[in-house]
Amino acid sequence: MLLVFPPLAKACEPPPGIASLAASLIAYGVPCRLLDANLEGQLWLLEQPQLATDTWSRRAYKGRSRNLAALRDITTYQSPDRYRRVVSDLNHILALSATTGGVVIGLADYQHNTLSPLRSSDLIAAAQQPEQNPFFPYFSQRLPDVINGVSTVGFSLNYLSQALCTFAMIGYVRKRYPTLKVVLGGGLVTSWLHRPGWCSPFGTLVDHLISGPGEEPLLALLGRDSVLKRHVPPDYTAMPLAEYFSPGLILPYSAGRGCYWNHCSFCPERAEGNRYYPVPVSHVLSDLRLLVEQTEPRLIHLLDNAISPGLLHALAKHPPGAPWYGFARIDEHLGDLEFCKALKRSGCVMLKLGLESGDQGVLERMGKGINLGVASRVLNNLHNAGIAVYCYLLFGTPAETVVEARRTLEFVTAHHQTISFLNLALFNMPLFGDESQEYAHTPFYEGDLSLYTAFRHPGAWDRKQVRHFIDREFKRHPAIAAIVRNDPRYFSSSHAALFC
């Protein structure tokens, strides 16, 4: 079987989904090949001749190899200005490479002016004319190299930015290799399949759509015992670990599926009915020891929606052997300064925290389970322990008006010295969540594959007003503006820990 991770996503670490799938398939006797077409495709585009008509374009193209080397050099991350120049030049070269009309490519996104990943008809159109995709010259040469002897091709589709390229690759496979089975899975596909009344619009393009973890469905499809009887750690050794856009390997690892808290209103995990399935802590620790020994990563990225308290305590007692970061909940565990210091000693360099709001009433109506007094203590503890904080804020929820948003502004400015990075997001209401039924719906994203809906805000605080507040008031506060400038351009939280 061939497992493919298509363009376009941030190429700073290997894709964990296909690495885990391949390890399980191989353990159960299924030969498997991996293709990170996202990384390879971007590297291919960066090497293509460009029509450089201005000074910036000529300089960026001439220095592309040097800039790639700089992105893989940790000293670049010691100079934010140099880092910004490097990624800006590389992003510019990718933008120049999109010779196909209407396509905009960057290090973190892929957009088309007329085709939308939210419309199944547009995805089908991308499959019908794969030669129109800017990655076509790459994958039309590369896929024949790896498809020989393969009976099934699986595509891992996780992000909207991958969708059009994924279907272009599927269309090419269908035309060139009509007898191959095509399987489509990944996070975005899982969300599609959880839509009430889902009926696949993709006809004969895709033979099988897989929701959630793909190990057992794929084993069944391939005629093997489909019940996993033992834990199999992911295997990254077949991937080009030295070629990613980072200074050494960032090793992704998932210690569980779903969220152990799972009480937040409007959460997509809840809207899709996803349960929490943790990997036993003993397996996590042994996996990390094995993977660190195999790959010698510069950094471990724990992918969980929230690292469980049990795992945090285990990591504090049994360091994984490399620096690490990930998402954690704001709770009493992190309210203990000595525990935060133990996490730092274990290698924790950064924690991502979903604070969402600095208003207690908003937090309670969202079911966040966060007390602002505890949050203040957590931020101070992490700062004193030397752990960076990547703080996530969410504006425009039904419980918030500009009055509550200004309380968030006050809370963040009061704690600005303890916050290293900020992610500022506008609220999107899941289309099929239980809470969404309470609000009047209006069109949001056009397309039969949209997962979100607009709504009539009970406080009449619409998206335009929310954006105005964020851009004209929140970001312009001097203390907050300084934090916002810290965010690594294009790569955001994926590179933030490297600056710590």
C-alpha positions in Angstrom: 0.0 0.0 0.0 1.1 3.6 -0.7 0.2 6.3 1.9 0.4 9.9 0.7 0.4 13.2 2.5 -0.6 15.7 -0.2 0.2 19.5 -0.5 -0.3 21.9 1.1 0.5 22.1 4.8 3.3 23.5 6.9 6.3 21.3 6.1 8.2 21.7 9.4 7.7 18.2 10.7 6.8 14.8 9.3 3.1 13.9 9.0 2.2 11.7 12.0 -0.9 10.1 10.5 0.7 8.1 7.7 3.7 7.3 10.0 1.4 5.7 12.5 -0.7 3.9 9.8 2.4 2.5 8.1 3.8 1.2 11.3 0.6 -0.7 12.2 0.2 -2.0 8.6 3.8 -3.3 8.5 3.4 -4.9 11.9 0.5 -6.9 10.6 2.3 -8.0 7.5 1.1 -5.3 5.0 4.0 -3.9 2.9 3.7 -0.1 2.9 5.4 2.9 1.3 5.2 6.5 2.4 5.2 9.7 0.3 5.3 13.1 1.9 4.2 14.9 -1.3 3.7 18.0 0.7 7.4 18.4 1.6 8.6 17.1 -1.7 6.2 19.2 -3.7 7.3 22.4 -2.0 10.9 21.6 -2.4 10.3 20.9 -6.1 8.6 24.2 -6.6 11.4 26.0 -4.9 13.9 24.6 -7.4 11.9 25.5 -10.5 13.2 28.4 -12.7 11.2 31.6 -12.0 10.5 34.7 -14.0 12.0 37.1 -11.6 11.2 40.6 -12.8 11.9 42.7 -9.7 14.7 43.1 -7.2 13.0 41.1 -4.4 12.2 38.2 -6.7 15.7 38.0 -8.1 17.2 38.2 -4.7 14.8 35.6 -3.2 15.3 33.2 -6.1 19.1 33.5 -6.0 19.2 32.9 -2.3 16.7 30.1 -2.0 19.2 27.4 -1.2 20.9 29.6 1.4 17.5 30.4 2.9 16.5 26.7 3.1 19.8 26.0 4.9 19.1 28.9 7.2 15.7 27.6 8.1 17.4 24.3 9.1 20.0 26.1 11.3 19.1 26.8 14.9 21.1 30.1 14.9 18.5 31.6 12.6 15.9 31.3 15.4 18.2 33.4 17.6 17.6 36.4 15.3 13.8 37.1 14.7 14.7 39.7 12.0 16.8 37.2 10.1 14.1 34.5 10.5 11.5 36.9 9.0 13.7 37.6 6.0 14.3 34.0 5.4 10.7 32.8 5.5 9.5 35.9 3.6 11.9 35.1 0.7 11.0 31.4 0.6 7.2 32.2 0.7 7.7 34.7 -2.1 9.4 32.1 -4.3 6.5 29.7 -3.7 4.1 32.4 -4.7 6.0 33.1 -7.9 5.9 29.4 -8.7 2.1 29.3 -9.1 2.0 29.9 -12.8 -1.5 28.4 -13.0 -4.1 31.2 -13.1 -5.9 31.9 -9.9 -3.7 29.9 -7.5 -1.9 31.5 -4.5 0.7 29.3 -2.8 2.6 30.0 0.4 4.5 28.1 3.1 1.3 27.7 5.0 -1.6 27.9 2.6 -3.0 27.1 -0.8 -5.9 29.1 -2.3 -7.7 29.2 -5.6 -9.6 32.2 -6.7 -12.4 30.2 -8.3 -12.3 26.7 -6.9 -13.3 26.2 -3.3 -12.3 23.2 -1.0 -15.8 23.6 0.5 -17.6 22.6 -2.7 -17.6 19.0 -3.7 -18.2 20.0 -7.3 -15.0 22.1 -7.3 -13.0 19.1 -5.8 -14.4 16.9 -8.6 -13.4 19.6 -11.1 -9.8 19.6 -9.7 -9.8 15.8 -10.2 -11.0 16.1 -13.7 -8.2 18.5 -14.7 -5.2 17.5 -12.6 -2.9 19.1 -15.1 -4.2 22.5 -14.0 -2.7 22.0 -10.5 0.7 23.7 -10.0 2.0 20.6 -8.4 1.1 18.4 -11.4 4.6 18.4 -13.0 5.9 17.1 -9.6 3.4 14.4 -8.8 2.9 13.2 -12.4 6.6 12.4 -12.3 6.9 11.2 -8.7 3.8 9.0 -8.4 4.9 6.5 -11.1 8.1 6.0 -9.1 6.3 4.8 -6.0 3.1 3.2 -7.4 4.8 0.3 -9.1 3.6 -2.9 -7.4 1.0 -1.1 -5.3 -2.7 -2.2 -5.2 -4.1 0.5 -2.9 -3.3 4.2 -2.6 -4.4 6.1 0.6 -4.5 9.9 0.8 -4.4 11.6 4.2 -6.5 14.8 3.9 -6.4 16.8 7.1 -6.7 20.5 6.1 -8.7 22.6 3.7 -5.4 23.8 2.2 -4.8 20.2 1.1 -8.2 19.5 -0.5 -7.8 20.8 -4.0 -4.3 19.2 -4.4 -5.5 15.9 -2.9 -8.2 15.6 -5.5 -5.9 16.7 -8.3 -3.7 13.8 -7.3 -6.6 11.4 -7.0 -7.8 12.4 -10.5 -4.3 11.7 -11.9 -4.2 8.3 -10.2 -7.7 7.5 -11.5 -6.7 8.3 -15.1 -3.3 6.7 -15.1 -4.0 3.7 -12.9 -7.8 2.9 -13.2 -7.5 -0.4 -11.4 -5.9 0.9 -8.2 -8.1 1.3 -5.1 -8.2 4.8 -3.8 -8.8 5.4 -0.1 -9.3 8.8 1.5 -9.0 9.5 5.2 -7.7 12.1 7.6 -9.1 14.7 9.9 -11.0 16.7 7.3 -12.6 13.6 5.9 -13.6 12.5 9.4 -15.4 15.8 9.9 -17.2 15.4 6.5 -18.4 11.9 7.5 -19.8 13.2 10.8 -22.2 15.5 8.9 -25.8 14.4 9.5 -27.1 12.6 6.4 -23.7 12.4 4.8 -23.8 10.9 1.3 -20.5 10.8 -0.5 -20.6 13.1 -3.6 -17.3 11.7 -5.0 -18.7 8.8 -7.0 -16.1 6.6 -8.5 -13.2 8.9 -7.7 -12.8 7.4 -4.2 -13.4 3.7 -3.4 -13.4 4.1 0.4 -13.8 7.0 2.8 -12.4 6.3 6.3 -13.5 8.1 9.5 -11.2 8.4 12.4 -8.2 6.1 13.0 -7.5 4.1 9.8 -5.6 1.1 11.1 -8.4 -1.3 11.5 -10.5 -0.2 8.5 -7.4 -0.5 6.3 -6.4 -3.9 7.6 -10.0 -5.1 7.0 -9.9 -3.6 3.5 -6.6 -5.4 2.7 -7.9 -8.8 4.0 -6.0 -8.9 7.3 -7.1 -9.4 10.8 -8.7 -6.0 11.5 -8.6 -6.1 15.3 -5.4 -4.5 16.7 -4.2 -6.8 19.4 -1.1 -4.8 20.4 0.1 -1.3 20.6 2.4 -0.2 17.7 4.5 3.0 18.0 4.7 5.3 14.9 7.8 4.8 12.7 9.3 7.8 11.0 12.5 6.2 9.8 11.2 5.9 6.2 10.7 9.7 5.9 13.3 12.3 4.8 13.8 13.6 8.4 16.7 16.0 7.5 14.7 17.8 4.8 11.9 19.4 6.8 11.7 23.2 7.3 13.1 23.1 10.8 16.6 23.0 12.5 16.6 19.3 13.2 13.7 17.0 13.5 10.5 18.1 15.2 9.0 14.8 16.3 5.2 14.7 16.3 3.5 12.2 18.7 -0.1 11.7 19.7 -0.8 10.4 23.2 -4.5 10.2 22.6 -7.5 10.9 20.4 -10.2 13.4 21.3 -10.1 15.6 24.4 -10.2 14.4 28.0 -12.1 17.5 29.1 -14.7 17.5 26.3 -17.1 20.0 28.0 -16.4 23.2 26.0 -19.5 24.5 24.2 -19.2 24.9 20.4 -16.2 22.5 20.3 -15.9 20.6 17.0 -14.9 17.4 18.9 -18.2 17.5 20.8 -20.1 18.5 17.7 -18.7 15.4 15.9 -19.3 13.1 18.9 -15.6 12.2 19.2 -14.8 10.2 22.3 -11.5 10.4 24.2 -9.1 7.4 23.7 -5.8 7.9 25.5 -2.7 5.8 24.8 -1.7 4.2 28.2 0.9 6.3 29.8 3.4 3.4 30.0 3.1 3.0 26.2 3.6 6.8 25.7 6.8 6.8 27.8 8.3 3.7 26.1 7.3 5.1 22.6 9.0 8.4 23.3 12.1 6.7 24.5 12.3 4.5 21.4 11.6 7.4 19.0 14.1 9.7 20.6 16.7 7.0 20.4 15.8 6.3 16.7 15.6 9.9 15.5 17.4 12.2 17.9 14.9 15.0 17.6 15.6 18.6 18.4 12.0 18.9 19.7 9.1 16.7 20.5 5.6 18.0 19.6 2.8 16.4 21.6 -0.2 16.6 19.4 -3.0 16.0 21.9 -5.9 18.5 22.1 -4.9 18.7 25.8 -2.1 16.6 27.4 -3.7 14.7 30.3 -2.7 15.5 33.9 -1.6 11.9 34.3 0.8 12.2 31.3 2.1 15.6 32.5 3.0 14.1 35.8 4.6 11.1 34.2 6.7 13.3 31.9 7.8 15.3 34.9 9.0 12.1 36.6 10.3 10.4 33.5 11.7 13.0 31.0 11.4 11.9 27.4 15.0 12.7 26.5 14.4 15.7 24.3 12.8 19.2 24.7 9.0 19.1 24.2 5.9 21.2 23.9 2.2 20.8 23.5 -1.3 21.9 24.5 -2.3 21.8 28.2 -5.4 22.8 30.1 -5.3 25.7 32.6 -6.0 23.9 35.9 -4.8 23.4 39.4 -2.0 21.0 38.3 -0.2 23.9 36.6 -1.2 26.1 39.6 1.6 24.4 41.5 4.9 26.2 41.0 7.0 23.2 41.9 5.2 21.0 39.4 5.8 23.6 36.7 9.5 23.6 37.6 9.5 19.8 37.3 8.0 20.1 33.8 10.8 22.5 32.9 13.4 20.0 34.1 11.8 17.3 32.0 12.3 19.3 28.9 9.1 21.3 28.5 10.0 24.5 26.7 6.5 25.8 25.8 2.9 25.1 26.6 0.0 26.1 24.4 -3.0 27.3 26.6 -6.5 27.8 25.4 -7.5 30.6 27.7 -10.1 31.9 25.1 -11.4 34.8 27.3 -10.4 37.0 30.2 -14.0 37.3 31.4 -15.1 34.8 34.0 -18.7 34.9 32.8 -17.8 34.1 29.2 -15.6 31.2 30.4 -18.4 29.7 32.5 -21.0 30.0 29.7 -18.5 28.3 27.3 -18.0 25.4 29.7 -14.2 25.9 29.8 -13.8 24.9 33.4 -11.2 27.7 33.8 -11.0 30.0 36.8 -9.3 33.3 36.1 -7.6 33.3 39.5 -6.1 29.9 38.7 -5.2 31.1 35.2 -3.3 34.1 36.6 -1.4 31.7 38.9 -0.6 29.3 36.1 0.7 32.1 33.9 3.0 33.4 36.6 4.2 29.8 37.5 5.1 29.0 34.0 6.9 32.3 33.6 8.8 31.7 36.8 9.7 28.1 35.8 11.0 29.3 32.4 8.3 27.7 30.2 7.0 29.9 27.4 3.2 30.3 26.9 1.5 30.3 23.5 -1.9 31.7 24.6 -5.1 31.2 22.5 -7.9 33.7 22.6 -11.3 33.5 20.9 -13.4 36.5 20.2 -17.1 36.9 19.1 -18.6 33.9 20.9 -22.4 34.2 21.7 -21.5 35.0 25.4 -19.2 37.9 24.5 -19.8 41.5 23.6 -17.2 44.3 23.4 -17.6 44.8 27.2 -16.4 41.3 27.9 -13.7 41.5 25.2 -12.3 44.6 26.9 -12.0 42.5 30.1 -9.9 40.1 28.1 -7.8 43.0 27.0 -7.3 44.0 30.6 -6.4 40.5 31.7 -3.9 40.0 28.9 -2.2 43.4 29.5 -2.0 42.7 33.2 -0.2 39.4 32.4 1.7 40.4 29.3 5.1 39.6 30.8 4.0 36.0 31.2 2.7 35.4 27.7 5.2 34.7 24.9 2.9 34.3 21.9 -0.7 35.0 21.1 -3.2 33.4 18.8 -6.2 35.7 18.1 -9.2 33.9 16.5 -12.7 34.8 15.5 -15.4 32.4 16.6 -16.8 30.0 14.0 -19.9 28.1 15.1 -19.9 24.4 14.1 -22.8 23.8 11.7 -24.1 20.7 13.4 -23.3 21.3 17.1 -26.1 21.0 19.7 -25.6 24.6 20.8 -25.9 26.0 17.2 -29.6 25.1 17.1 -30.2 27.9 19.6 -29.2 30.6 17.2 -30.6 31.9 13.9 -28.4 30.6 11.1 -27.3 32.7 8.1 -25.0 31.8 5.2 -21.3 31.7 6.1 -19.1 29.7 3.8 -20.8 28.7 0.6 -20.5 25.0 -0.2 -21.9 21.6 0.6 -18.8 20.6 2.6 -18.8 23.6 5.0 -18.5 22.7 8.6 -19.4 26.1 10.1 -22.4 28.5 10.0 -22.8 32.1 10.6 -25.3 33.1 13.3 -27.2 36.1 14.7 -25.2 37.2 17.7 -27.5 37.7 20.8 -25.6 40.8 21.7 -25.6 42.2 18.1 -21.8 42.0 18.0 -21.2 40.9 14.5 -18.0 39.6 12.9 -17.2 43.0 11.3 -17.3 44.7 14.8 -15.3 41.9 16.3 -12.6 42.2 13.7 -12.6 46.0 14.2 -12.0 45.5 17.9 -9.2 43.1 17.4 -7.4 45.1 14.8 -8.1 48.7 16.0 -8.1 48.2 19.8 -6.7 44.9 21.0 -3.7 44.6 18.8 -2.8 48.3 19.1 -2.2 48.2 22.9 1.6 48.5 23.2 2.0 45.5 25.5 -0.1 43.3 23.2 1.5 44.6 20.0 4.9 43.5 21.3 3.6 39.9 21.9 1.9 39.7 18.5 5.2 40.6 16.8 6.8 37.6 18.4 4.7 35.1 16.4 6.8 33.3 13.8 5.6 34.3 10.4 3.7 31.6 8.4 4.8 28.8 10.7 3.2 30.3 13.9 3.1 27.8 16.8 4.9 25.2 14.7 8.1 27.1 15.1 7.4 29.1 18.2 9.1 26.7 20.6 12.3 27.0 18.6 12.6 30.6 19.7 12.5 29.5 23.4 
